[in-house]
Amino acid sequence: MLIDETRITIKAGNGGDGIAHLYHDAQRPKGGPDGGKGGDGGNVFFKAVSDISRLSQFRFKRIFEAENGDPGGINQKSGKNGRDLTIEVPFGSVINYDNGTSIELTKVGQIYEAAQGGKGGWGNYHFRSATNQTPKEFKTGFKTVSRNIFIQLKLIADIGLIGLPNAGKTSLLNELTSANAKVANYAFTTLEPNLGVMKSGKIMADIPGLIEGAADGKGLGFKFLKHIERTRLLVHCLSTESLSPKKDYQIVRQELKNYSSILEQKPEILILTKSDLLTPVQIKKITKSLPIKLAVSIIDDVSLKKLNDNISKALEIRH
């Protein structure tokens, strides 16, 4: 199951304490201050990766802490710095803080410093002077606080395949891209988004089927409507198996409008899928009442090429 939002707690490492120490031995009974500085605490970073299922790591672990800095030592020895912690998240993730600040990771490999480690405290060697030759003063390391983080994944794809359940979206994705998503002939086949890369290098996403009331939280649709927000182009699929393609079209369009005016205004190519199930006359009857761009079948290479060309042209216009 795809996890596309989660809450975790992160904490950067505490700074190590400095120490107060006066060196002395038989040769130097008054050797003077030599307490070292504490090490800095580790930072917490988020790194964007291409694996869209990466948020599943947070199912059983919700608290992430970087390493604390070690305390200072004698002989002016500084404590060891704490190791940084890097947390991998899918690219397209939005890192939200409790104060309303948010950061989006939109590119694979992008790194964001989410929490800075505490600075180590000075040892008494740092405070020596001509007028204070035996200081006992030292500083404790800076103690960091935990931060609550809400991570929300919004898929980044050039093209989003949308439509009611069982509209043929996953099959189209498999034919137009390098994806190998599972397909079955029943409603709600797709329980999570699938991604594929077209020959042009464009990323296509198969969004789980919407149902009436999806924008109000019904069915699977509401959970995935946000994944359409970043697409540049929508390919709206209507199945020839539907008893009322026009009604199906109106349902999906209404859900886009209800969820966001941005989604409602996104450019769209409306297609009729599974065209091999109808005669040309039947297809023509459907297209008279709807702004259908073309009829497509996964067993018809000519129709697939036409769709591919239409997608490329639409993306070029809006580049």
N, C-alpha and C positions, 0 to 999 in steps of 0.2 A: 504494500500500500504506500502511495506517495504521501510523504509528510511535507506540507508546503507552508506550515507556520508552526512556531514553537516559542516557548519562553524559557530562557536560561538565565543563570546568574554567573557573572564573571568577576574576577578579582585579580588585579595586578599584584605582584609580589611586594612585600614590605621591604623597606630599606633596612639593612643591618645596622646594629648599634655600633658607634665608636666606643673605644675603651679608654679608661684612664689607667696608665701603668707607668711606674717610675723604674727605670733600669738601674740596676746596681750589681756589681760583682766584686770579687776581691781586689781586682786592679782598679775598678772605678766604683767606689762605694757611693758616689753621688753622680751616677751616669746621666740622670735627667729623664725627662718625659719621652716615652717612645710608643704610646698607645696609638694604634692604627685606625684608619677610617673603615666604617662598615661598607659592605658591598651594596650596590644598587639592586632594587627588586626587579624582577623580570616584567616585561611588557606583555600585553595581550593583543594579538593581531587576529583579524579575520582575513582569510585568503579565498578568493573566488576560484572555483574549479568547474569543470564541464559536467560533472556528475550531478544530474538533477535530483537524485535520490539521497544526496549527502546529508540532508537534514534528519535522516533516520537514525543517525548516531545519537541524537538527543532524546530518543525514546526512553532510555534507561539511565541516562546521566544528564543532569541538569546544572551541576555546579562545576565551574572550570576556574582553576587558580594557577597563576604563574608562580614560579619559585621565588621564595624570599631570598634577600641578600644575606650573606653570612656576616657575623660580627667581625670587627677589626681584631687584629692580633698584636702581640708585642713585637718589638724591633721594627716599629713603624709599618707593620704588615697590614695591607688593606684586605678586607674580607672579600670573598669571591662573590661576583655578581650573580644574581638569580637568573636562571634560564628563562628566556622568553617562551610564551605559549602561543602557537599558531593554530587557529581553529578553521578548518575548511568548511565552506558553505557553497552552495551552487551559485554560479553567476546569475544575476537577476535577483539576488536576495537584497532585501531592504533591512538594514539594521536600525531598529528604533529604540531610543532611550526613553526613560520615564518622563523626562522633561520636555518631550515633544520633538527633540532633535532626531533627525534620521539621515542615514547615509546609504546610497545605493551602490552596489557592486555590479557594474554592467559589463565588465570584460574579464575573460579568463586570465588568471594570473594577477589580477588587481589585489593589492594588499592594503588594508586599512588598520591603523593603530587605534584600537578601541579603548584601551586603558593603559596609562603609563605607570611604570613601576616607581616605588618610592625611592628617594635618594638616601644613600647611606649617611649615617651621622659621623661627624668628625671625632677622631680620638684626641687625647690631650696633647699629642705632639703638635697638632695644628695650632694650638693656643699658646705655645711657648713664645716668649719675648725677652728682651733685655731686662725688663722690669718684673717679669713673671717667669722665672726660670724653672719653677716646679709646679706648673698648673695641674690641677686635678679635674679641671673642667673637661667634659666630653658631651657629645650630642647623641641622642637616640635617633635611630633611623625613622624616616617618615612612614607612618602606617597608612596604608591605602584602605579604601572602603569598597564594599561589594557594589556592583551595579547590575540592575535588572535590565535584561535585553529581550525585546520581542523581535523575532526574525520572521519576516514574511517573504516567501518566494513568489516572484512574478516572472513567469517565463519570458525570455526574450526570443522572439521569433519574427521573421519577416512576414510570414503568411500564417494565418490561423484558419483552420477548417472548422466551421461551425454548422450546427443544424440539430434537429431533434435526434433522439437515440435511434440507432440502426439506419442512419441516412447514408451509410457507405463511406464515411469519412476515413476510417482506419484503412480500408482497402485502397482508397485513393492515395493515402499517405505512403503505403507500401509500394505502389506503382510509380509514384512521382519522385520518391526519394530512396535513400539507402536503408530506410527503416525496415524492421521485420517484426512489426507489432502483431499481436494475436487478434484473430478475427473470428466472430461467431454470429450466427443469424438469429439474434434475439436482442430485445431492448436492453440498454445499458451494458453493452459489450465492453465499452471503454470505461474503466473505473478510475483511470488517471491519465494525464496528458502523455502523449507520445511525441517524440521529436524525430525529424529526419532531415537530411541535407540533400537538396536538389543538385543536379549536375552543375547548375550555375553558382553553387556555393551558398544559396539562400537557405535559411532554416525555416522549415514548415512544422507547425504544431497541430496535432489532432486533439481538439478540445472535447472533453466528455460532453455527451448530449445534454442539451438544455430541455427543460420541460416548462409548461405553463406555471408561473409562480416562482420560477427559479430566483429572480431578483429579490423575492421576499423570503428566501431561505428554503424553498421546497426542493426536494430531490438533490441531485448532484451538482446542478448548474451553478448555484450561488457560490459554491466552494471554488469553482474554476472560472467564473466570469472575469475575475481579476487578471487571469492569465492572458486574456485577449487584449488588455489595455495597451500593451507595448507593441502589438503587431502593427505592421504598416498596411496590410491588406487582408480583408476577410474573404474567404471563399465559402459562400453559403450553400450548403448541400440540401437539396430536396429529393426525396426518394420517389421513384415511379411506383413503388409499392403502396404509397400513401393513398388513403381514400379521399383526402382533400389537401393537395399540395399548397393551395392558396392559404388555407387555414394554418398549415404548418409554418408557412413563411411569415404570416402575421404574428404567430405566437413568438417566434424567435426574435423578430424585429421589435416586438413590444417589450420583451425581456431585456434586450440591449438598451432600449430607451429608458426603462425603469431603473436600470442599474447605473447608467452613466450617460450623460449627453455626449461625452467623448466617444463612447462606443457606438452610439447611434449615428454619429457623423463619419465614422471610419469608412473609407472606400471599400466597396464590396463587389464581388463577382458572383452572381447568382447562377447556379448550375443545376441541372436535372441529372441525378445519378441513376445507375442501373438501367440505362436507356435500352439495353438489349431485351428488356422484359416487355417493351411496348412496341407497337407498330409506328411508323413515321406519322401516320394520321393521328394516332392517339397522342403522340408527343406534341404535334402541332396544336392540338386542341388545348393542351395544358399551357403551352407557351403564349397563347393568345391573351390569357388573363394575368400573366406575370412577366416581369422584366427579365426573363431567363436569357442568359448570354449564350449558353450552348448545352446540349445534352451529351452526357459522358457515360462510357462504360469501360470498366477495367479490362474487358476483353477486346476492346476496339482501340488499337494503337493510334489511329487517325484522330479520334476524339481526344485521346490523352495528349497528343502533340498540340492540338488546338488549344486545350486548356493550359498547357505549359507555356505556349506562346502568348496567350492572353494575360497570364500571370506576369510574365517577363515584361510585357508592354506596360501593364498597369504600374509595376514597380518603377520602371524607367520614367514614366510621366511624373511620378511623385518622388523622385530621387532628390 
